[in-house]
């Protein structure tokens, strides 16, 4: 673990997450490269800070800070980091979406959603690029990233783009083809479940975007309802942060 973060770790032991996040903020402002353990600690602290944030504005601020800390340059290209951080990045964007739905609709609402989606797309293009190098098309870690991305296309279906939907669908079809034409694939059942989830999310996304395209253009953007939590979020919420 980095020397800069050892005190942050000790603060988490005593559950002093405010002190831990203060130390992390100082460390993030440096140019020191973080290892896997460092990023896992950063991930844990921000998850706990988020769970104790009660105001919409502060929740969004914590989410953006969390994402930026995980995406800080130089980034560690390690399978464990990609697998772990994608869940956290997904959950942060999921939370931002839910808070945006609750906020009063102002004139900049649509632009805010578009700007957020651009960040979603940039984050997951990076994750997907690494996933394509680390794992085979049908492996669970790679499909998990595709699952997360498909959930976000549904949650941001009012602003998501066709190219992203097509990319996810093409990757899903490729994985499905391998599963149906290969006699033995490890974790084939779990992989099939993830593919079914991706299919459902893309189908629902297309249904919403088709409905929106037929609707007469107006100033109000239809609300995209999102679930409180899904299977990918559960892993993050298992941590006790009280």
PAZAZA-719634 format. One record per residue: x, y, z of N, C-alpha, C in turn. Coordinates in steps of 0.1 Angstrom, whole numbers, padded with zeros to 4 digits, always signed. Atoms other than C-alpha are relative to their C-alpha. Example, Ala and Ser with C-alpha at 12.3 -4.5 7.8 and 13.67 -1.06 7.14 Angstrom:
+0009-0012+0000+0123-0045+0078+0009+0012+0000;-0009-0011+0000+0137-0011+0071-0008+0011+0008;
REM end
This chain:
+0008-0012+0000+0000+0000+0000+0009+0012+0000;-0008-0012+0001+0012+0035-0008+0001+0006+0014;-0002-0006-0013+0027+0054+0021-0010+0011+0002;+0010-0011-0001+0003+0083+0014-0013-0005+0005;+0014+0004-0003-0027+0061+0021+0000-0009+0013;+0000+0009-0012-0016+0041+0052-0008+0006+0011;+0008-0007-0010-0031+0067+0075-0015-0001-0003;+0014+0001+0004-0063+0065+0055-0006-0014+0004;+0004+0014-0004-0064+0027+0061-0002-0001+0015;+0001+0000-0014-0059+0032+0098-0013+0007+0004;+0012-0007-0003-0088+0057+0098-0012-0009-0003;+0011+0009+0003-0111+0031+0082-0002-0010+0011;+0001+0010-0010-0102+0007+0109-0008+0005+0012;+0008-0006-0011-0117+0031+0135-0013+0006-0006;+0012-0005+0007-0145+0039+0110-0001+0015+0000;-0001-0014+0001-0134+0075+0108+0001+0003-0015;+0000-0001+0014-0144+0078+0071+0003+0015-0005;-0002-0014+0004-0143+0117+0070+0015+0002+0000;-0015-0001+0000-0106+0115+0080+0006-0007-0011;-0005+0009+0011-0100+0087+0055-0001+0007-0013;+0002-0006+0013-0115+0106+0026+0008+0013-0001;-0008-0012+0001-0096+0138+0035+0015-0004-0004;-0013+0005+0004-0063+0118+0033+0000-0004-0014;+0001+0005+0013-0074+0102+0001+0000+0012-0010;+0000-0011+0008-0082+0136-0014+0014+0006-0002;-0014-0005+0001-0047+0148-0007+0009-0009-0008;-0008+0010+0007-0032+0116-0021-0004+0001-0015;+0004-0001+0014-0053+0119-0053+0005+0012-0007;-0005-0012+0006-0040+0154-0059+0015-0001-0004;-0014+0002+0003-0005+0140-0062+0001-0008-0014;-0003+0008+0012+0011+0122-0092+0004-0014+0002;-0004+0013-0003+0018+0090-0074-0009-0011-0006;+0008+0011+0006+0006+0058-0091-0005-0009+0012;+0006+0009-0010-0017+0037-0070-0001-0014-0004;+0002+0014+0003-0017+0000-0068-0014-0006+0002;+0013+0006-0001-0045-0025-0066-0006+0002+0014;+0005-0002-0013-0048-0023-0028-0004+0015+0003;+0003-0014-0002-0047+0015-0029-0014+0003-0005;+0012-0003+0006-0076+0016-0053-0012-0007+0007;+0011+0007-0008-0096-0009-0033-0003+0007+0013;+0003-0009-0012-0092+0013-0002-0008+0012-0004;+0007-0012+0004-0103+0044-0021-0014-0004-0003;+0013+0004+0003-0132+0025-0034-0009-0002+0012;+0008+0003-0012-0143+0013+0000-0004+0013+0008;+0003-0013-0007-0140+0048+0016-0011+0008-0006;+0011-0008+0006-0161+0065-0010-0013-0006+0000;+0012+0007-0001-0187+0038-0009-0006+0003+0014;+0005-0002-0013-0190+0044+0028-0005+0015+0002;+0004-0014-0001-0191+0082+0025-0013+0002-0007;+0012-0001+0007-0218+0079-0001-0012-0005+0008;+0011+0006-0008-0239+0057+0022-0004+0009+0012;+0003-0009-0011-0238+0084+0048-0004+0014-0005;+0004-0013+0005-0247+0113+0025-0015+0000-0002;+0014-0001-0001-0283+0125+0029-0007+0010-0010;+0005-0011+0009-0287+0155+0005+0003-0003-0014;-0002+0004+0014-0291+0151-0032+0012+0007-0006;-0011-0007+0005-0265+0177-0040+0013-0006+0005;-0012+0006-0006-0239+0161-0017+0002-0014-0006;-0001+0014+0006-0247+0126-0031+0006+0001-0014;-0005-0002+0013-0240+0138-0066+0015+0004+0000;-0014-0004-0002-0208+0155-0055+0009-0012+0003;-0008+0012-0004-0195+0123-0038+0001-0009-0012;+0000+0010+0011-0204+0102-0068+0011+0005-0011;-0010-0005+0010-0184+0125-0092+0014-0001+0005;-0013+0001-0006-0155+0126-0068+0005-0014+0000;-0003+0014+0000-0156+0088-0065+0005-0005-0014;-0004+0004+0013-0155+0083-0102+0013+0006-0004;-0013-0006+0004-0127+0108-0107+0012-0006+0007;-0011+0006-0008-0106+0092-0080+0004-0014-0006;-0003+0013+0006-0110+0058-0097+0006+0001-0014;-0004-0002+0013-0103+0072-0131+0013+0009-0001;-0012-0009-0001-0073+0093-0120+0012-0006-0008;-0012+0003+0007-0042+0092-0142+0012+0002+0008;+0000+0012+0008-0020+0072-0141-0009-0011+0005;+0009+0010-0004-0045+0043-0141+0007-0014+0000;-0005+0013-0001-0036+0008-0131-0008-0010-0009;+0006+0009+0009-0043-0017-0159+0002-0014+0005;+0000+0013-0007-0050-0048-0138-0014-0006+0000;+0013+0006+0001-0078-0073-0142-0008+0002+0013;+0007-0002-0012-0087-0070-0105-0005+0014+0002;+0004-0014-0001-0088-0032-0107-0012+0002-0009;+0011-0003+0010-0110-0032-0138-0013-0007+0005;+0012+0007-0004-0134-0058-0124-0006+0007+0012;+0006-0006-0012-0138-0041-0090-0005+0014-0003;+0004-0014+0002-0138-0005-0102-0012+0002-0009;+0012-0002+0009-0164-0011-0129-0013-0001+0008;+0012+0001-0009-0189-0021-0102-0003+0013+0007;+0001-0013-0007-0182+0011-0083-0004+0011-0009;+0003-0010+0010-0183+0033-0114-0014-0001-0005;+0014+0002+0003-0216+0017-0124-0009+0005+0011;+0009-0004-0011-0231+0023-0090+0000+0015+0002;-0001-0014-0001-0219+0059-0089-0009+0006-0011;+0009-0005+0011-0236+0066-0123-0015-0003+0002;+0014+0004-0004-0267+0047-0112-0006+0009+0010;+0004-0009-0011-0269+0069-0081-0003+0014-0006;+0001-0014+0006-0264+0101-0101-0013+0000-0008;+0013+0001+0008-0293+0090-0124-0012+0001+0009;+0012+0000-0009-0317+0084-0096-0001+0014+0007;+0001-0013-0006-0308+0117-0080-0005+0011-0010;+0005-0009+0011-0313+0136-0113-0015-0002-0002;+0014+0002+0002-0347+0120-0116-0008+0008+0011;+0007-0006-0011-0357+0135-0082+0001+0016+0000;-0003-0014+0000-0343+0170-0089-0011+0007-0007;+0010-0008+0008-0368+0198-0100+0005+0002-0014;-0003-0001+0014-0369+0200-0138+0003+0015-0003;-0004-0013+0004-0350+0231-0148+0003+0000-0015;-0003-0001+0015-0341+0244-0183+0012-0008-0004;-0013+0007+0004-0307+0227-0182-0001-0015+0003;+0001+0015-0003-0321+0192-0173+0005-0009-0011;-0004+0009+0011-0317+0177-0207+0015+0001-0003;-0014-0001+0002-0282+0191-0211+0008-0007+0011;-0007+0007-0011-0272+0178-0177+0000-0015-0002;+0001+0015+0003-0284+0143-0187+0010-0003-0012;-0009+0003+0011-0265+0145-0220+0015+0001+0004;-0014-0001-0004-0233+0156-0203+0004-0012+0009;-0003+0012-0008-0236+0128-0178+0002-0012-0008;-0001+0011+0009-0242+0103-0205+0014-0001-0007;-0013-0001+0007-0210+0115-0223+0011-0006+0010;-0010+0005-0009-0191+0107-0191-0002-0015+0002;+0003+0014-0001-0208+0073-0188+0007-0007-0012;-0005+0006+0013-0198+0065-0224+0016-0001+0001;-0014-0001-0001-0162+0076-0218+0005-0010+0010;-0004+0009-0010-0159+0056-0186+0000-0015-0005;+0002+0014+0004-0172+0024-0201+0007-0004-0013;-0009+0003+0012-0153+0027-0234+0013-0005+0005;-0013+0004-0006-0122+0025-0213+0000-0013+0007;+0001+0013-0006-0134-0004-0192-0002-0011-0010;+0003+0011+0010-0146-0023-0222+0013-0003-0008;-0012+0002+0007-0113-0017-0240+0009-0009+0008;-0008+0008-0008-0095-0033-0211-0006-0014+0002;+0006+0013-0001-0120-0061-0207+0002-0008-0012;-0002+0008+0012-0115-0071-0243+0014-0005-0001;-0014+0005+0000-0078-0075-0236+0002-0011+0011;-0002+0009-0011-0081-0094-0203-0008-0013+0000;+0009+0012-0001-0110-0118-0208-0006-0004-0013;+0007+0005+0012-0126-0139-0234-0014+0004-0001;+0013-0006+0001-0160-0129-0248-0011-0005+0009;+0010+0006-0009-0179-0153-0226+0003+0000+0014;-0004+0001-0014-0160-0149-0194-0008+0010+0008;+0009-0007-0008-0180-0135-0165+0004+0014+0003;-0004-0013-0003-0159-0105-0157-0002+0010-0012;+0002-0009+0013-0161-0092-0193-0015+0002-0001;+0015-0001+0002-0199-0099-0194-0006+0009+0011;+0005-0009-0011-0203-0081-0160+0001+0015-0005;-0001-0014+0004-0190-0049-0176-0010+0003-0011;+0011-0002+0010-0214-0054-0205-0013+0002+0006;+0013-0001-0008-0242-0059-0180-0002+0014+0006;+0001-0013-0006-0234-0027-0162-0003+0011-0010;+0002-0010+0010-0232-0007-0194-0014-0001-0005;+0013+0001+0005-0265-0021-0206-0011+0005+0010;+0009-0006-0010-0282-0012-0173+0000+0016-0001;-0001-0015+0001-0269+0024-0178-0007+0005-0013;+0007-0005+0012-0282+0026-0213-0015+0000+0002;+0014-0001-0004-0316+0018-0199-0003+0011+0009;+0002-0010-0010-0313+0042-0170+0001+0014-0007;-0002-0013+0007-0301+0070-0194-0006-0001-0014;+0005+0002+0013-0323+0059-0223-0005+0013-0007;+0004-0013+0006-0335+0095-0228+0011+0007-0007;-0011-0007+0006-0300+0105-0239+0010-0009-0006;-0010+0009+0005-0281+0073-0248+0000+0000-0015;-0002+0000+0015-0268+0069-0284-0001-0014-0006;+0002+0013+0007-0275+0042-0310+0013-0008-0001;-0013+0006+0002-0238+0035-0315+0004-0009+0012;-0003+0008-0013-0234+0024-0278-0009-0012+0001;+0009+0011+0000-0265+0002-0280+0005-0011-0009;-0004+0009+0010-0252-0014-0311+0013-0007+0004;-0013+0006-0005-0217-0020-0296-0003-0011+0010;+0003+0009-0010-0232-0037-0266-0007-0013-0006;+0008+0011+0006-0256-0058-0288+0010-0009-0008;-0009+0008+0008-0228-0069-0311+0009-0009+0009;-0008+0008-0010-0206-0080-0281-0008-0011+0006;+0009+0010-0006-0235-0098-0266-0003-0011-0009;+0003+0010+0010-0243-0116-0298+0012-0009-0002;-0013+0008+0001-0206-0127-0301+0001-0010+0011;-0001+0009-0012-0206-0141-0266-0011-0011-0001;+0011+0010+0001-0239-0159-0272+0003-0010-0010;-0003+0009+0011-0227-0174-0304+0010-0011+0005;-0010+0009-0005-0197-0189-0286-0006-0010+0010;+0007+0009-0010-0219-0203-0258-0008-0011-0007;+0009+0010+0006-0243-0220-0282+0008-0009-0010;-0007+0009+0010-0216-0235-0305+0012-0007+0007;-0011+0007-0007-0191-0247-0279-0005-0010+0010;+0005+0011-0008-0196-0280-0261+0001+0003+0015;-0002-0003-0015-0181-0270-0227+0006+0014+0001;-0005-0013-0004-0177-0235-0214-0001+0001+0015;+0001-0002-0014-0168-0228-0178-0010+0011+0004;+0010-0010-0004-0196-0210-0160-0010+0004-0011;+0009-0003+0011-0219-0213-0190-0013+0005+0004;+0014-0004-0005-0251-0210-0170+0000+0014+0005;-0001-0014-0005-0240-0178-0153+0002+0010-0011;-0002-0009+0012-0228-0164-0186-0013+0002-0008;+0013-0001+0006-0262-0172-0201-0009+0009+0007;+0008-0009-0008-0279-0154-0173+0003+0015-0003;-0004-0014+0002-0259-0123-0179-0004+0004-0014;+0004-0004+0013-0266-0124-0216-0015+0003-0001;+0015-0002-0001-0303-0127-0209-0003+0014+0006;+0002-0013-0006-0300-0096-0187+0003+0011-0009;-0004-0010+0010-0282-0077-0214-0011+0002-0010;+0010+0000+0010-0308-0087-0239-0013+0008+0005;+0011-0007-0006-0336-0075-0216+0002+0015+0001;-0003-0014-0001-0320-0042-0209+0000+0007-0013;-0001-0006+0014-0313-0035-0246-0014+0001-0006;+0014+0001+0005-0349-0045-0255-0008+0012+0007;+0007-0011-0007-0363-0021-0228+0005+0014-0004;-0005-0013+0005-0340+0007-0239-0005+0004-0013;+0005-0003+0013-0351+0004-0275-0015+0003+0001;+0014-0002-0001-0387+0003-0265-0003+0015+0005;+0001-0014-0005-0383+0036-0245+0004+0010-0011;-0005-0010+0010-0363+0054-0272-0010+0000-0012;+0010+0000+0011-0388+0043-0299-0012+0008+0004;+0012-0007-0005-0417+0056-0278+0003+0015+0000;-0004-0014+0000-0398+0089-0273+0001+0006-0014;-0001-0006+0014-0391+0093-0310-0013+0002-0007;+0013-0002+0006-0428+0090-0318-0008+0011+0007;+0007-0010-0007-0438+0115-0292+0003+0014-0006;-0002-0014+0005-0442+0151-0302+0010+0007+0008;-0010-0007-0007-0412+0171-0293-0005+0011+0009;+0004-0010-0010-0417+0191-0261+0011+0004+0009;-0010-0005-0009-0398+0208-0233+0003-0010+0011;-0002+0010-0011-0403+0180-0208+0005-0013-0006;-0006+0013+0004-0381+0149-0211-0007-0011+0008;+0006+0010-0008-0399+0117-0201+0009-0006+0010;-0008+0005-0010-0387+0103-0169+0003-0015-0002;-0004+0014+0002-0368+0070-0171+0001-0006+0015;+0000+0006-0014-0376+0050-0139+0010-0010+0001;-0010+0010-0002-0348+0030-0125-0003-0007+0013;+0002+0008-0012-0348+0003-0099+0009+0005+0011;-0008-0004-0011-0335+0010-0064+0014-0007+0000;-0012+0007-0001-0309-0017-0067-0001-0012-0009;+0000+0012+0008-0299-0046-0090+0011-0009+0004;-0010+0011-0005-0277-0077-0088+0014+0005+0000;-0014-0005+0000-0246-0057-0097+0003+0009+0012;-0002-0009-0011-0252-0032-0069+0001-0007+0013;+0000+0007-0013-0257-0058-0042+0014-0002+0006;-0013+0003-0004-0220-0066-0041+0006+0013+0008;-0005-0013-0006-0212-0029-0032-0007+0002+0013;+0007-0004-0012-0239-0026-0006+0002-0010+0011;-0002+0010-0011-0228-0057+0014+0009+0006+0010;-0010-0006-0009-0201-0035+0030-0007+0007+0011;+0006-0007-0011-0211-0023+0065+0008+0013+0002;-0007-0013-0001-0202+0014+0068-0007+0009+0010;+0006-0008-0010-0218+0025+0100+0009+0001+0012;
REM end
